[in-house]
Amino acid sequence: FDPPSPQPHSTRYVNVTSSKLALLAAIALSGPVSVAIDAGSRAFQHYGGGVLNSPCNTTLNHGVLAVGYDLEAPEPYYLVKNSWGATWGDKGYIKMAIDDSPKGICGILLAASYPIAA
């Protein structure tokens, strides 16, 4: 048996404009969006449920996936999948408040992108 050699392929990506509407549109139209956030706050690290709306910094130090959102919840939020396993947060997810700050909560709007297969 001689398995075929993997073929190189290129993947392109789109950087999402740093705005709330652009991130919401990217999630809705493209699926999960890679985002960088500041995960250094105690509230983030020990999140156990609800919507995270505590003040946090915007020093980007952790990569996560924005996988959805709910604009009709009493407190609108981004649904974010973390990489710390299912025992962290709400089965590995966190709800992060959608606010009107230019950088977004914990800097979520500053470095977002998603891939496009070439």
N, C-alpha and C positions, 0 to 999 in steps of 0.2 A: 504494500500500500504506500503510495507516494502522495501525501496530501498536497494540494495546490499551495503555492507560495502566496502569502498575503500580498495583495496588490495595494500599492500606495494610493491614497485618495486625498483630495484636499477638501477641507471644510472652510467655508467662509463664515463670517459672523456679522451681525449688525449691532452697532452700539446704539443703545436707546438714548434719545435726548433726555436730559435731566429735568423731567417734569412729571408731575403726577399723572396727567392725561396720557402722556406717551407711554409710561410704564403700564397703566391700565390697558391701553390699546394693545401693547405688545403681548401681554398675558392673554388677552381675549383672542387675538388673532394668530399668535404663534405658539401658544402653549407655555410651558415653563420657561422662565427667564432667569438667567444667572445674575445675582446681585451681590454686591459687597456691602457689608454693614459693619458697624461698631458693635461687637459682641461683648465688650468689656464691662458693661454695667451689671451690677448685682441682680437687678430686676430681670435682665435677659438671661443671665446664667442660671438663675433659679426659677425661671418661668414655669408655672404649673397649670395655667389656664386663664381664660378671660382674654381681654384685648390689652396687649402691652401698649401703654400710652405714657409711660414714665419718661422723664427727660433722660437723654443719653447723648453721648458724644457722636461725632461724625468722623472719627479717625478709623478709616476702614481697615479691618483686621481679620475678617472672616467671610468666607464665601458660602452662600446659601441659594436656594431656588425659590423664587416667587412663583407659586403654582396656581394661585387663584385670588379672588377677592370677593367681598360682599359689601356692596354700596348701600344695601337696604337694611342692614343690621342697625340696631340702635346706636352702635358705635362702629362706623365703617372700618374695614380692616383688609390688609393683605394677608393671604394665607401663605405661610413660608415654611418650606421643609428644611430642617436642619440636618446636619450630618452626625449628630452626637448619639444617634440610636433612638429606638422606640421608647426607651425608659425616660428620656428627657422630654420636658414640655408636655404637650398633648399628643402622645403617641409619636413623638418626633417632629411635631409641627408647632408653630407659634402663630398667633394672630397678632399682627402689628398694625397699629392705628394708621389710617390714612389721614394725614394732617395736611395743612396748607403751608408748611414751612418749605422754603426753596430746596432744601437738601433732603427732606423727608425724614421720618423717624429713623434714628440711628444711621443716617446717611444713605438710606435705601435707594434714593434717586441718583446718587452720584456716579455709580459704575455698574450699569445694567447692560446685558447683552444676551443675544440668543444666536444659535448656529443656523446656518443655511447649508444644506448639502450641495456640493458642487457637482 
